[in-house]
Every structure is written in C-alpha cells, then in structure tokens.
Amino acid sequence: MPESTPGTGAPRVVPLPIVLVGPMGAGKSRVGARLAASVGAPFVDTDQRIVERYGPIDEIFAREGEDYFRIIEREVVAEALREEAIVSLGGGAVLDADTRDDLASVPVVWLQVSAEAVAPRLSGGTRPLLADGGLDRWIRIRDERRPLYEQVAGLTIDTSRRSVARIVDRITEWAGARA
C-alpha cells in the first residue's frame, strides 16, 4: 500500500515510470526497491531482468561480447520504460542514443557516488567491465558516462553518505511535484 503524503492521509502520487541511472555501485537497486515500496509501484531492475532471461551478465560478456549485451540491454530497457514502475537501468544503458531519447519523456534520477564510497560496494563482485582495472577502471567509466547521465537526469542525488530513506524521500518529493 502506498505511503500517505504527510498530513493528508492521501496516497503519494508520482508519475511512473521513474527511472534511476548512475554508475555501478551507486545504489540504484537498493534505492529503487525501497522507492517502489514507498510509492506502491513495481520495481524493475533491468540488469536483473537480463539475468533472468539470458543468464549472468559476466557470462554474456564472455560468451557474446559487449556489443551483443548492449543489444539485449536496449530491448529490455525499452520494454521496462513502458511499464508503470520504478526502473533501475544498468550503468551503461545511457550509452544507447535511443534509450537517451526515450528517457527525455520520463522522470530520471541520477544517483552519483564517490570512488571512496563505492570501493567497498564493488569488492568481490562479478562486474565484467571491472574485471581488469578495478576501482581505477570504475572511475574512468563513471567519468566517461558523466555527460550522458547529466543529459538525461532531472534530479541528481549523491548516495555516498545519505541513507536510503533520505534518498527515497527526496525522490518522492521531487517526483510528486511533477505529478
């Protein structure tokens, strides 16, 4: 059941979808799941949907390469953007020009994170783009994609030191003002 807007008892009304973008480890999945619960909407993690349909992402990269992965990612993202849901995109989804065009018509939140805060979040993972280079590679990828995140985002939040609850409250306030 959706939370009420403080002081009114009315459900929070936000436009859907709301899309979360940002680099690996920024907290898109955690924030997205909590935001979805808060507003009473389904949560779609496009990376998870890819895994459910095609297998582990690191295996897709190893078996078919990044170009193939980006093709299936585009298909899954296009489908998710048609749903009334909170949608978390993989860090590289914004590389696709068609995806960026689609994002122009929906509320998009860019979750930023510092390298210091993301380092422990990424340890022990199986992220294929970080297999060679670790944190230095993450910094390069984040910096390369920064202009694309800026292009598509209507709201930017740094997740480095904020609680998930505060992030969700800020997104809900912003999105509710757009409704």
C-alpha positions as CSV (number, residue, x, y, z in Angstrom):
1,M,0.0,0.0,0.0
2,P,1.4,3.4,-0.9
3,E,2.6,5.7,1.9
4,S,0.5,8.8,2.6
5,T,1.6,12.3,1.9
6,P,2.4,13.8,5.3
7,G,-0.6,15.5,6.9
8,T,-3.1,14.5,4.2
9,G,-3.7,10.7,4.6
10,A,-3.7,10.6,0.8
11,P,-1.5,8.2,-1.2
12,R,1.6,9.6,-2.6
13,V,1.1,10.4,-6.3
14,V,4.1,10.2,-8.5
15,P,4.4,9.9,-12.3
16,L,5.5,6.4,-13.5
17,P,7.9,5.2,-14.6
18,I,10.6,6.9,-12.5
19,V,14.0,5.9,-13.8
20,L,17.2,5.6,-11.8
21,V,20.5,5.9,-13.7
22,G,24.1,6.1,-12.5
23,P,27.4,4.2,-12.3
24,M,27.9,0.7,-11.0
25,G,27.5,0.6,-7.2
26,A,25.6,3.9,-6.9
27,G,22.7,2.1,-5.1
28,K,20.2,2.0,-8.0
29,S,18.8,-1.4,-7.0
30,R,18.6,-0.7,-3.2
31,V,17.1,2.8,-3.7
32,G,14.8,1.5,-6.5
33,A,13.4,-1.3,-4.4
34,R,12.8,1.0,-1.4
35,L,11.3,3.7,-3.6
36,A,8.9,1.2,-5.3
37,A,7.7,0.0,-1.9
38,S,7.3,3.6,-0.7
39,V,5.0,4.6,-3.6
40,G,3.3,1.3,-4.1
41,A,4.7,0.6,-7.5
42,P,6.5,-2.5,-9.0
43,F,10.3,-2.4,-9.2
44,V,12.1,-3.3,-12.4
45,D,15.9,-3.8,-12.3
46,T,16.8,-4.1,-16.0
47,D,20.1,-5.9,-15.2
48,Q,18.2,-8.5,-13.1
49,R,15.7,-8.9,-15.9
50,I,18.5,-9.6,-18.3
51,V,20.0,-12.2,-16.0
52,E,16.6,-13.9,-15.7
53,R,16.2,-14.1,-19.5
54,Y,19.7,-14.6,-20.8
55,G,21.9,-15.7,-17.8
56,P,24.6,-13.9,-15.8
57,I,25.9,-10.7,-17.3
58,D,29.5,-11.6,-16.9
59,E,28.8,-14.8,-18.9
60,I,27.0,-12.9,-21.6
61,F,30.1,-10.6,-21.9
62,A,32.4,-13.6,-22.0
63,R,30.3,-15.6,-24.5
64,E,28.9,-12.9,-26.8
65,G,30.8,-9.7,-26.1
66,E,29.7,-6.2,-25.0
67,D,28.1,-5.3,-28.4
68,Y,25.6,-8.2,-28.0
69,F,24.9,-7.4,-24.4
70,R,24.1,-3.8,-25.4
71,I,21.6,-5.0,-28.0
72,I,19.7,-7.1,-25.4
73,E,20.0,-4.4,-22.8
74,R,18.4,-1.9,-25.2
75,E,15.4,-4.3,-25.8
76,V,14.9,-4.9,-22.0
77,V,15.2,-1.2,-21.2
78,A,12.7,-0.2,-23.9
79,E,10.2,-2.7,-22.5
80,A,10.7,-1.5,-18.9
81,L,10.3,2.1,-19.8
82,R,6.7,1.3,-20.9
83,E,5.8,0.0,-17.5
84,E,4.3,1.9,-14.6
85,A,7.2,1.1,-12.3
86,I,10.3,2.3,-10.7
87,V,13.0,1.3,-13.2
88,S,16.7,0.9,-12.4
89,L,18.9,0.9,-15.5
90,G,22.3,-0.7,-15.8
91,G,25.2,1.8,-15.6
92,G,25.9,1.6,-19.3
93,A,22.3,1.8,-20.6
94,V,22.6,5.5,-21.3
95,L,25.3,4.7,-23.9
96,D,22.4,3.9,-26.3
97,A,21.1,7.0,-28.2
98,D,17.6,5.5,-28.5
99,T,17.5,4.9,-24.7
100,R,18.5,8.5,-24.1
101,D,15.7,9.7,-26.4
102,D,13.2,7.5,-24.5
103,L,14.4,9.0,-21.2
104,A,13.6,12.5,-22.4
105,S,9.9,11.9,-21.7
106,V,10.1,10.4,-18.2
107,P,11.4,11.5,-14.8
108,V,15.0,10.4,-14.4
109,V,17.1,10.5,-11.3
110,W,20.9,10.3,-11.5
111,L,22.4,8.6,-8.4
112,Q,26.0,9.7,-8.0
113,V,28.6,8.1,-5.7
114,S,32.2,8.9,-4.8
115,A,35.0,6.5,-5.6
116,E,35.7,6.2,-1.8
117,A,32.1,5.2,-1.0
118,V,31.8,2.8,-4.0
119,A,35.0,0.9,-3.3
120,P,33.6,-1.4,-0.6
121,R,30.3,-1.8,-2.5
122,L,32.1,-3.3,-5.5
123,S,34.5,-5.6,-3.7
124,G,34.0,-9.3,-4.6
125,G,31.6,-8.6,-7.5
126,T,31.4,-10.1,-10.9
127,R,31.0,-7.0,-12.9
128,P,32.6,-7.7,-16.3
129,L,33.7,-4.1,-17.1
130,L,35.7,-4.0,-13.8
131,A,37.4,-7.4,-14.2
132,D,40.5,-5.5,-15.5
133,G,41.3,-2.3,-13.6
134,G,39.1,-2.4,-10.5
135,L,38.4,1.0,-9.0
136,D,40.6,2.9,-11.5
137,R,38.5,1.4,-14.3
138,W,35.3,2.3,-12.4
139,I,36.5,5.9,-12.2
140,R,37.2,6.0,-15.9
141,I,33.9,4.5,-16.8
142,R,32.0,6.9,-14.5
143,D,33.8,9.9,-15.9
144,E,33.2,8.9,-19.5
145,R,29.4,8.4,-18.8
146,R,29.0,11.5,-16.7
147,P,27.9,13.8,-19.6
148,L,25.2,11.2,-20.6
149,Y,23.9,11.0,-17.0
150,E,23.8,14.8,-16.9
151,Q,21.9,14.9,-20.2
152,V,19.1,12.6,-19.1
153,A,18.7,13.4,-15.4
154,G,16.1,15.8,-14.0
155,L,17.4,15.2,-10.4
156,T,20.8,14.4,-9.2
157,I,21.5,12.8,-5.7
158,D,24.8,11.8,-4.2
159,T,24.4,8.5,-2.5
160,S,27.8,8.4,-0.9
161,R,26.8,9.4,2.6
162,R,23.0,9.6,2.5
163,S,20.7,7.0,3.9
164,V,18.4,5.1,1.5
165,A,15.4,6.5,3.4
166,R,16.5,10.1,2.9
167,I,17.2,9.4,-0.8
168,V,13.8,7.9,-1.3
169,D,12.1,10.9,0.5
170,R,13.9,13.3,-1.8
171,I,13.0,11.5,-5.0
172,T,9.4,11.1,-3.9
173,E,9.2,14.8,-3.0
174,W,10.7,15.8,-6.4
175,A,8.6,13.3,-8.4
176,G,5.4,14.3,-6.6
177,A,5.9,17.9,-7.5
178,R,6.0,16.8,-11.2
179,A,2.7,14.9,-10.9
